[in-house]
Amino acid sequence: MIILKPFLFIIAVLRVLLLILPMALFLGVYVLLSKFLFKDTIDRAYRLRRVYVKISCFILGIILKTEGKANTRPAIYVSNHRSMSDPLITVQFLDAFIIAKAEVESLPLISYGAKLTGILFVKRESKDSRSAVRQKMIETLKSGENILVYPEGTINHLKHPLPYRPGTFSTAVKLGIPVIPIVLEYKHQKDLWHNRSMVGHFFHQFGWPLTYAKLCFGPPKSNEDPELLKNEVEQWTINKIDEIHKGWNSVFDKKL
């Protein structure tokens, strides 16, 4: 059950409407024009996505500070995972195929836009699905595109990330492709997804006027040993999370 003050509930509902309308317009116009005026390419789809997510972040009241740049391609970008809004924030600054949970595929309009602009859906409980996505991930990297992965395998509300799954790092070593760590942190407890449905989390997070976040891109990491590579990325991530929250007066800073 969603328990919100009426005013905050209204804010969330208005934001849902404001997100859906431009999405439908952008997708409709793009599909129509790509049939008659230009060829559909992944770079054009990336540009469409960047414009839409910037508008979306404005609608959602996301106040963001950034550090570093996504300037390595091809690469595997690995990020900690806090909220359903994580990819929306990150792909403003990163052109990449995203490894996402299969549940998103059940949302008609969002699913279509996601497939158009580069998302690979995986059923994490299915070995066959994981294998198929891993193969598609390898093909995508070999074609020169980036991949964005959330290697915790789930959303985490604790301060430090859960142990990263090793498969991503084995793939990076096998292909000789660098891993770029990303940290995305939120200031307030409301922004952390924990024990709520997808709809419940959206209303809980975006019923409030503003969301404060910090996004950091780390340096490229390479190592011939996948385990050492994973450990190095995890340690950089932990250090960066500690650095972000120190003195930020955030949900984790208050617990120090």
Secondary structure, 3 states (H helix, E strand, C coil): CCCCCHHHHHHHHHHHHHHHHHHHHHHHHHHHHHHHCCCCCHHHHHHHHHHHHHHHHHHCCEEEEEECCCCCCCCEEEECCCCCCHHHHHCCCCCCEEEEEHHHHHCHHHHHHHHHHCEEEECCCCHHHHHHHHHHHHHHHHCCCCEEECCCCCCCCCCCCCCCCCHHHHHHHHHCCCEEEEEEEECCHHHCCCCCCHHHHHHHHHCCCCEEEEEEECCCECCCCHHHHHHHHHHHHHHHHHHHHCCCCCCCHHHC
